[in-house]
Amino acid sequence: MNREQELRHALKALETAKLDRRGFLTLGAASAGALLLQPGPARAAEKTKTSARIVIAGAGAAGLAAASYLARQLEGARITLIDARKEHFYQPGFTLVASGIKPQNYVVSSTAEYVPQGVELIPERVEEFDPEGNKVVTESGKSFPYDYLIVATGLKLDYTAIPGMDEAQIGKNGLGSIYHSPAAASATWQAMSAFADKGGVGVFQRPGTEMKCAGAPLKYTFVTDDYLRRRGTRDKSEIIYNANNKGLFSVPIVSEKVRMLFKDRGIKVNYERTLQSIDLGKRIATFKTADGPADLQYDFINVIPPMRAPDSVLNSLLPWKSGPWAAEGWMEVSKGNLRHARFPNVFAVGDIAGVPKGKTAASVKWQVPVAVDHLVADIAGKQSDALYTGYTSCPLITRLGQAMLVEFDYENNLTPSFPGVIAPLEELWISWVMKTMALKPTYISMLRGRA
Ligand SMILES: Cc1cc2nc3c(=O)[nH]c(=O)nc-3n(C[C@H](O)[C@H](O)[C@H](O)COP(=O)(O)OP(=O)(O)OC[C@H]3O[C@@H](n4cnc5c(N)ncnc54)[C@H](O)[C@@H]3O)c2cc1C
């Protein structure tokens, strides 16, 4: 059965009522997971022998996946993975934790679990990237020379760019922030739930920078609206979403759909506003607008900070030197194969890549096999034609029990994985099942190089 047939089979079973909803959850999740586990670009059947030294900076979603793909395809390579963080965070689950749907431990595991055999994990942070000298230097001063470098450091959440913000206060006094960490996502749930009990003014926003999973600010606005309705406090509440530019999402058709849904649900939108500062004691958020600063008094706020490259990348030779991604430090790589424009033995995968789309875990699944294919081809003295087309996916929760499975590419084409079965712009229960049940097993398989 191909992936579409499998999903149709699952849906048919539901339609003919052979399964109750609970039964379908099991079948649906298993099928969807299996479907999403389809292989990426073709991989070498035989291992390539080499003594190349490959350093991977960052052992999150992209770094671990890259290590696994390389370990499967190479024999004899010295692969070194460098990351100080011992815990692994399943970040797509943060929204679920902050919505009271999953416990905090749903998103936390150990990095060591996913490090493939033969790959050395150095528990340190890279302090300096030296692409001219073909080496990285860690915080303890150890130098790691390489033949190939894969940068997978993810991005930095720049809370310090918001005067008045204090990360230690997340969960208190109506302050939420779903991006910060598993503990903050859980604390945000407590704050949002207390807000939903009483009602009031809920303020939501997104930063003006590039960001990971640009659907998450929208999802959390929808979920909060739903909780207020369920608890009977929506009538005495106001929900205000503050967009950084003239749209709600980078893909115009999705932006329009969200605008219509927000309108239906009475969610007010302010366009072209970014959070400038916050007074946590007085619960006042000040936004930068074309007409000068504008204050919003809130009872609950979800703060999503500006995002940029980590300092070690930002201060290196690796970022774009000009253009829209230079100031935030995103790496200057080709959007088709993730190879650095000036240092051909360097690749960037995951959030750190300076490409027009793709800051999601779903994108990592398609980026990593492409970058690895090019790297392995170099070692073998061959050419690779593997291409990353910008695939990005965002299961956009629109209320508890429903989501839109939005998938798109660099050209803003919608690229549904299940055409004719799961409509991308419809609020569907099956898309909710995907987000809440099928994506985590798929993600874990990706870390192990099997998705
Ligand atoms: C709230 C939220 C919701 C999301 N929802 C979704 C979703 O629904 N679907 C989806 O596909 N994606 C979603 N994402 C995005 C997804 O989690 C990221 O795009 C993905 O994790 C990117 O992988 P990465 O490896 O680039 O970065 P990360 O997974 O963040 O890993 C980066 C790693 O690099 C390490 N590092 C940093 N600096 C250094 C250094 N100097 N030296 C060494 N190591 C370093 C860090 O410690 C970390 O372990 C969401 C993210 C958030 C926060």
The ligand as an SDF file (V2000), in Angstrom:
LIG
                    3D

 53 58  0  0  0  0  0  0  0  0999 V2000
    7.0490   26.3460   20.3200 C   0  0  0  0  0  0  0  0  0  0  0  0
    7.6010   25.6340   19.1170 C   0  0  0  0  0  0  0  0  0  0  0  0
    6.7340   24.9580   18.2680 C   0  0  0  0  0  0  0  0  0  0  0  0
    7.2260   24.3010   17.1430 C   0  0  0  0  0  0  0  0  0  0  0  0
    6.3490   23.5950   16.3560 N   0  0  0  0  0  0  0  0  0  0  0  0
    6.8030   22.9060   15.3050 C   0  0  0  0  0  0  0  0  0  0  0  0
    5.9170   22.0750   14.5250 C   0  0  0  0  0  0  0  0  0  0  0  0
    4.7230   21.9790   14.8100 O   0  0  0  0  0  0  0  0  0  0  0  0
    6.4380   21.3930   13.4810 N   0  0  0  0  0  0  0  0  0  0  0  0
    7.7600   21.4770   13.1470 C   0  0  0  0  0  0  0  0  0  0  0  0
    8.1820   20.8100   12.1970 O   0  0  0  0  0  0  0  0  0  0  0  0
    8.6350   22.2560   13.8590 N   0  0  0  0  0  0  0  0  0  0  0  0
    8.1840   22.9610   14.9190 C   0  0  0  0  0  0  0  0  0  0  0  0
    9.0580   23.7240   15.6650 N   0  0  0  0  0  0  0  0  0  0  0  0
   10.4150   24.0290   15.1420 C   0  0  0  0  0  0  0  0  0  0  0  0
   11.4490   22.9350   15.3420 C   0  0  0  0  0  0  0  0  0  0  0  0
   11.4600   22.4900   16.6750 O   0  0  0  0  0  0  0  0  0  0  0  0
   12.8200   23.4710   14.9440 C   0  0  0  0  0  0  0  0  0  0  0  0
   12.7290   23.9980   13.6400 O   0  0  0  0  0  0  0  0  0  0  0  0
   13.8790   22.3800   14.9750 C   0  0  0  0  0  0  0  0  0  0  0  0
   14.0700   21.9350   16.2870 O   0  0  0  0  0  0  0  0  0  0  0  0
   15.1870   22.8920   14.3790 C   0  0  0  0  0  0  0  0  0  0  0  0
   16.2310   21.9880   14.6000 O   0  0  0  0  0  0  0  0  0  0  0  0
   17.7440   22.5080   14.8130 P   0  0  0  0  0  0  0  0  0  0  0  0
   18.5640   21.3010   14.9860 O   0  0  0  0  0  0  0  0  0  0  0  0
   18.0770   23.4910   13.7680 O   0  0  0  0  0  0  0  0  0  0  0  0
   17.6790   23.3180   16.1760 O   0  0  0  0  0  0  0  0  0  0  0  0
   17.5040   22.7270   17.6510 P   0  0  0  0  0  0  0  0  0  0  0  0
   16.6540   21.5090   17.6000 O   0  0  0  0  0  0  0  0  0  0  0  0
   17.0290   23.8860   18.4640 O   0  0  0  0  0  0  0  0  0  0  0  0
   18.9440   22.2890   18.1010 O   0  0  0  0  0  0  0  0  0  0  0  0
   20.0560   23.1840   18.1380 C   0  0  0  0  0  0  0  0  0  0  0  0
   21.1270   22.5740   19.0310 C   0  0  0  0  0  0  0  0  0  0  0  0
   22.3340   23.3190   18.8520 O   0  0  0  0  0  0  0  0  0  0  0  0
   22.9340   23.4960   20.1230 C   0  0  0  0  0  0  0  0  0  0  0  0
   23.8140   24.6660   20.0630 N   0  0  0  0  0  0  0  0  0  0  0  0
   23.5080   25.9860   20.0620 C   0  0  0  0  0  0  0  0  0  0  0  0
   24.6130   26.7380   19.9950 N   0  0  0  0  0  0  0  0  0  0  0  0
   25.6580   25.8830   19.9610 C   0  0  0  0  0  0  0  0  0  0  0  0
   27.0650   26.0490   19.8960 C   0  0  0  0  0  0  0  0  0  0  0  0
   27.6360   27.2550   19.8580 N   0  0  0  0  0  0  0  0  0  0  0  0
   27.8530   24.9420   19.8840 N   0  0  0  0  0  0  0  0  0  0  0  0
   27.2990   23.6940   19.9200 C   0  0  0  0  0  0  0  0  0  0  0  0
   25.9730   23.4810   19.9670 N   0  0  0  0  0  0  0  0  0  0  0  0
   25.1620   24.5630   19.9880 C   0  0  0  0  0  0  0  0  0  0  0  0
   21.7760   23.6270   21.1050 C   0  0  0  0  0  0  0  0  0  0  0  0
   22.1820   23.2960   22.4300 O   0  0  0  0  0  0  0  0  0  0  0  0
   20.7910   22.6170   20.5190 C   0  0  0  0  0  0  0  0  0  0  0  0
   20.9270   21.3390   21.1040 O   0  0  0  0  0  0  0  0  0  0  0  0
    8.6040   24.3500   16.8450 C   0  0  0  0  0  0  0  0  0  0  0  0
    9.4890   25.0070   17.7160 C   0  0  0  0  0  0  0  0  0  0  0  0
    9.0020   25.6320   18.8440 C   0  0  0  0  0  0  0  0  0  0  0  0
    9.9670   26.3010   19.8000 C   0  0  0  0  0  0  0  0  0  0  0  0
  1  2  1  0
  2  3  1  0
  2 52  2  0
  3  4  2  0
  4  5  1  0
  4 50  1  0
  5  6  2  0
  6  7  1  0
  6 13  1  0
  7  8  2  0
  7  9  1  0
  9 10  1  0
 10 11  2  0
 10 12  1  0
 12 13  2  0
 13 14  1  0
 14 15  1  0
 14 50  1  0
 15 16  1  0
 16 17  1  0
 16 18  1  0
 18 19  1  0
 18 20  1  0
 20 21  1  0
 20 22  1  0
 22 23  1  0
 23 24  1  0
 24 25  2  0
 24 26  1  0
 24 27  1  0
 27 28  1  0
 28 29  2  0
 28 30  1  0
 28 31  1  0
 31 32  1  0
 32 33  1  0
 33 34  1  0
 33 48  1  0
 34 35  1  0
 35 36  1  0
 35 46  1  0
 36 37  1  0
 36 45  1  0
 37 38  2  0
 38 39  1  0
 39 40  1  0
 39 45  2  0
 40 41  1  0
 40 42  2  0
 42 43  1  0
 43 44  2  0
 44 45  1  0
 46 47  1  0
 46 48  1  0
 48 49  1  0
 50 51  2  0
 51 52  1  0
 52 53  1  0
M  END
$$$$
